[in-house]
Amino acid sequence: MSSVTGGTGLAIVLFAMTVGLGGGLALYALVRAEHDRRVTDRETAERLARRDRD
């Protein structure tokens, strides 16, 4: 059974941390962008709600 050398093991750990952190930040950015699009004032929201019923 071969062991992973120190440099290779470190590279794998850094890669996994980068992917994990990058994925988390990308997900946060997507959720934040979706939330920012949906914020509207009361009058516009009421107009949109009435339009959905018709």
PyMOL commands that set and color helices and strands:
alter all, ss='L'
color gray80, all
select helices_A, chain A and resi 6-38+42-53
alter helices_A, ss='H'
color red, helices_A
deselect
rebuild
show_as cartoon
